[in-house]
Amino acid sequence: MSVNSLRTCVGCREVSPPDQLVRVTMEDTPQGPRVVADLHRRAGGRGAWVHATRQCVATAVRKRAFHRSFRTAVTTDDLEQQLRVLLPVQEDEHQESESEAHGKPMSAGR
């Protein structure tokens, strides 16, 4: 990826560099398609990006964002469990960046 590439979190819709997000892909199973974390970012096919926070994952599931991203109904039951290793670490980082972004006044040029 280029240095300037940005991705949008399907949960909070915040634009962030890829190193602050987790890529998820769809995997076909006998029970139907399900969302899986692509931690190494090497899986082929369509992907979606989400912050590895409970809040962003829950929002994406509630808004059915993964269904839209993959253009089909997918199971998201165990996604949070897959990301559990990352959640405590990235939860704090995302909260800091979120508060900084909301703390800045709007520009007068708008």
Rosetta silent file (secondary structure, phi, psi, omega in degrees, C-alpha in Angstrom):
SEQUENCE: MSVNSLRTCVGCREVSPPDQLVRVTMEDTPQGPRVVADLHRRAGGRGAWVHATRQCVATAVRKRAFHRSFRTAVTTDDLEQQLRVLLPVQEDEHQESESEAHGKPMSAGR
SCORE:     score description
SCORE:     0.000 S_00000001
   1 L     0.000  148.630 -179.574    0.000    0.000    0.000 S_00000001
   2 L   -74.012  164.188 -179.028    1.162    3.482   -0.659 S_00000001
   3 L   -63.072  -32.862 -174.884    2.208    5.809    2.108 S_00000001
   4 L   -95.032    6.645 -176.903   -0.841    8.013    1.532 S_00000001
   5 L   -70.507  142.770  178.950   -3.483    5.270    1.357 S_00000001
   6 L  -130.853  153.463  177.865   -6.467    5.618    3.673 S_00000001
   7 E  -131.828  156.505  179.066   -9.327    3.285    4.535 S_00000001
   8 E  -107.571  128.974  176.401  -12.763    3.881    6.060 S_00000001
   9 L   -69.602  128.924 -179.631  -13.882    1.926    9.117 S_00000001
  10 L   -73.275  -11.712  178.631  -17.231    0.272    8.352 S_00000001
  11 L   -86.896  -64.181 -175.673  -18.246    0.793   11.986 S_00000001
  12 L   -94.636   -8.736 -179.772  -17.584    4.442   12.834 S_00000001
  13 L    67.126   16.347  177.346  -16.978    5.606    9.224 S_00000001
  14 L   -80.537  137.218  177.657  -13.752    7.347   10.308 S_00000001
  15 E   -85.967  128.245 -176.419  -11.006    7.507    7.681 S_00000001
  16 E  -144.193  160.331  172.866   -7.712    6.111    8.992 S_00000001
  17 L   -66.226  150.377 -177.807   -4.416    4.706    7.733 S_00000001
  18 H   -57.486  -27.533 -179.055   -4.550    0.919    7.177 S_00000001
  19 H   -71.396   -9.582  176.899   -2.169    0.258   10.075 S_00000001
  20 H  -100.293   -0.078 -177.471   -4.883    1.479   12.500 S_00000001
  21 L  -123.548  164.168  175.363   -7.540   -0.838   11.069 S_00000001
  22 E  -112.856  132.737  176.594   -8.077   -4.573   10.696 S_00000001
  23 E   -85.922  135.784  175.559   -8.993   -6.016    7.319 S_00000001
  24 E  -121.505  147.425  179.286  -11.777   -8.590    7.348 S_00000001
  25 E  -129.767  176.807 -179.596  -12.754  -10.918    4.535 S_00000001
  26 E  -105.907  137.555  178.508  -15.489  -13.415    3.813 S_00000001
  27 E  -124.152  131.134  177.270  -14.951  -17.170    4.163 S_00000001
  28 E   -80.237  131.116  176.770  -17.347  -19.778    2.805 S_00000001
  29 E  -129.177  165.923  177.313  -18.348  -22.431    5.359 S_00000001
  30 L   -59.112  -27.056  179.085  -20.935  -25.242    5.269 S_00000001
  31 L   -85.277   -4.257 -179.156  -23.192  -23.017    7.417 S_00000001
  32 E   120.104  175.764 -178.992  -22.826  -20.135    4.958 S_00000001
  33 E   -66.896  142.894  176.755  -20.441  -17.200    4.480 S_00000001
  34 E  -137.413  156.799  179.982  -18.860  -15.714    7.591 S_00000001
  35 E   -87.223  131.283  177.938  -16.628  -12.755    8.334 S_00000001
  36 E  -130.232  147.110  178.055  -13.051  -13.559    9.350 S_00000001
  37 E   -74.049  133.437  176.314  -10.174  -11.308   10.353 S_00000001
  38 L  -107.399   75.838 -172.754   -7.386  -11.109    7.774 S_00000001
  39 L   -63.850  -28.639 -178.900   -4.639  -10.114   10.191 S_00000001
  40 L   -94.641   -3.179  177.085   -1.845  -10.598    7.646 S_00000001
  41 L    55.136   40.896 -178.994   -3.773   -8.785    4.875 S_00000001
  42 L  -117.551   -9.204 -178.789   -2.935  -11.487    2.363 S_00000001
  43 L   -69.681  140.968  179.592   -6.334  -13.051    1.666 S_00000001
  44 L   -80.966  172.414  175.327   -7.665  -12.414   -1.795 S_00000001
  45 L    89.945 -174.187 -178.097  -11.040  -11.055   -2.694 S_00000001
  46 L   -65.098  140.964  178.019  -13.260   -8.341   -1.351 S_00000001
  47 E  -135.143  163.907  174.630  -12.356   -6.957    2.057 S_00000001
  48 E  -132.621  159.126 -176.640  -13.695   -4.490    4.592 S_00000001
  49 E  -122.266  139.450 -179.265  -11.837   -2.468    7.206 S_00000001
  50 E  -148.445  144.670  171.891  -12.791   -1.912   10.841 S_00000001
  51 L   -66.458  142.690 -179.554  -11.107   -0.545   13.962 S_00000001
  52 L   -83.302   57.998  176.330  -10.349   -3.414   16.345 S_00000001
  53 L  -122.406  150.804  178.455  -12.581   -1.973   19.048 S_00000001
  54 H   -58.966  -39.802 -177.142  -15.699   -3.475   20.566 S_00000001
  55 H   -64.535  -47.209 -178.718  -17.608   -0.316   19.732 S_00000001
  56 H   -68.083  -40.664  178.801  -16.713   -0.246   16.013 S_00000001
  57 H   -64.479  -45.111 -179.715  -17.298   -3.981   15.540 S_00000001
  58 H   -63.606  -40.752  178.764  -20.652   -3.786   17.352 S_00000001
  59 H   -64.819  -42.820  179.375  -21.712   -0.740   15.319 S_00000001
  60 H   -63.243  -39.681  178.537  -20.743   -2.424   12.047 S_00000001
  61 H   -67.366  -45.868 -178.359  -22.728   -5.534   12.997 S_00000001
  62 H   -62.196  -39.581 -179.285  -25.749   -3.493   14.130 S_00000001
  63 L   -85.095    1.709 -179.434  -25.750   -1.412   10.935 S_00000001
  64 L    58.421   34.595 -177.715  -25.234   -4.555    8.813 S_00000001
  65 H   -66.496  -32.794  179.089  -22.143   -2.918    7.303 S_00000001
  66 H   -69.887  -34.910  176.802  -20.440   -6.253    6.621 S_00000001
  67 H   -61.407  -43.703  178.699  -23.465   -7.417    4.639 S_00000001
  68 H   -67.640  -42.556 -178.183  -23.183   -4.311    2.460 S_00000001
  69 H   -62.168  -40.490 -177.534  -19.412   -4.578    2.104 S_00000001
  70 H   -95.160   -1.394  176.991  -19.531   -8.185    0.947 S_00000001
  71 L    57.479   32.605  176.262  -22.795   -7.740   -0.975 S_00000001
  72 L  -163.420  164.059  176.961  -24.312  -10.806    0.683 S_00000001
  73 L   -74.303  128.184 -179.707  -25.603  -11.983    4.061 S_00000001
  74 L  -128.931  154.656  176.140  -22.672  -13.051    6.247 S_00000001
  75 E   -89.136  131.351 -179.600  -22.341  -14.429    9.761 S_00000001
  76 L  -118.383   13.684 -172.037  -20.507  -12.113   12.171 S_00000001
  77 L   -53.831  -42.377 -173.096  -21.048  -14.142   15.356 S_00000001
  78 L  -108.034   14.733 -178.683  -17.410  -14.817   16.207 S_00000001
  79 H   -63.143  -45.746 -179.848  -15.676  -11.747   14.746 S_00000001
  80 H   -61.910  -37.303  178.022  -15.215  -10.049   18.104 S_00000001
  81 H   -65.102  -38.109  177.750  -13.789  -13.271   19.516 S_00000001
  82 H   -63.023  -35.476 -176.761  -11.310  -13.437   16.605 S_00000001
  83 H   -90.947   -1.438 -174.724  -10.187   -9.878   17.364 S_00000001
  84 L   -51.572  -35.413  179.532  -10.102  -10.312   21.149 S_00000001
  85 L   -62.575  -37.172 -177.540   -6.283  -10.426   21.106 S_00000001
  86 L   -86.622  -26.631 -171.215   -6.173   -6.981   19.471 S_00000001
  87 H   -53.771  -50.682 -177.047   -9.107   -5.318   21.242 S_00000001
  88 H   -63.482  -34.151 -177.222   -7.451   -4.216   24.513 S_00000001
  89 H   -72.395  -50.413 -174.066   -4.416   -2.776   22.704 S_00000001
  90 H   -83.491  -15.254  178.850   -6.158   -0.826   19.956 S_00000001
  91 H   -58.045  -47.909 -178.414   -9.177    0.227   22.044 S_00000001
  92 H   -66.602  -41.734 -178.478   -7.128    2.907   23.830 S_00000001
  93 H   -62.146  -42.451 -178.588   -5.404    4.127   20.659 S_00000001
  94 H   -68.752  -38.892  179.994   -8.690    4.624   18.789 S_00000001
  95 H   -62.799  -39.364  179.533  -10.329    6.436   21.698 S_00000001
  96 H   -64.736  -47.211 -177.859   -7.436    8.922   21.851 S_00000001
  97 H   -66.346  -34.296  179.790   -7.533    9.679   18.137 S_00000001
  98 H   -65.941  -42.784 -178.979  -11.322    9.975   18.219 S_00000001
  99 H   -69.203  -34.666  177.529  -11.270   12.529   21.053 S_00000001
 100 H   -64.935  -42.225 -177.983   -8.543   14.530   19.322 S_00000001
 101 H   -64.935  -36.909 -178.377  -10.542   14.678   16.103 S_00000001
 102 H   -82.681  -13.955 -178.851  -13.664   15.878   17.889 S_00000001
 103 H   -83.597  -12.445 -177.473  -11.768   18.400   19.993 S_00000001
 104 L   -82.805  136.170  177.943  -10.680   20.505   17.018 S_00000001
 105 L   -70.986  153.315  177.234  -12.851   23.488   16.153 S_00000001
 106 L   -70.982  148.196 -179.571  -14.409   23.626   12.708 S_00000001
 107 L   -75.148  152.164 -179.190  -12.692   25.878   10.226 S_00000001
 108 L   -77.062  -12.031 -177.330  -14.323   29.172    9.357 S_00000001
 109 L   -76.646   -7.693 -177.430  -13.858   28.440    5.660 S_00000001
 110 L   -78.993    0.000    0.000  -16.786   25.980    5.524 S_00000001
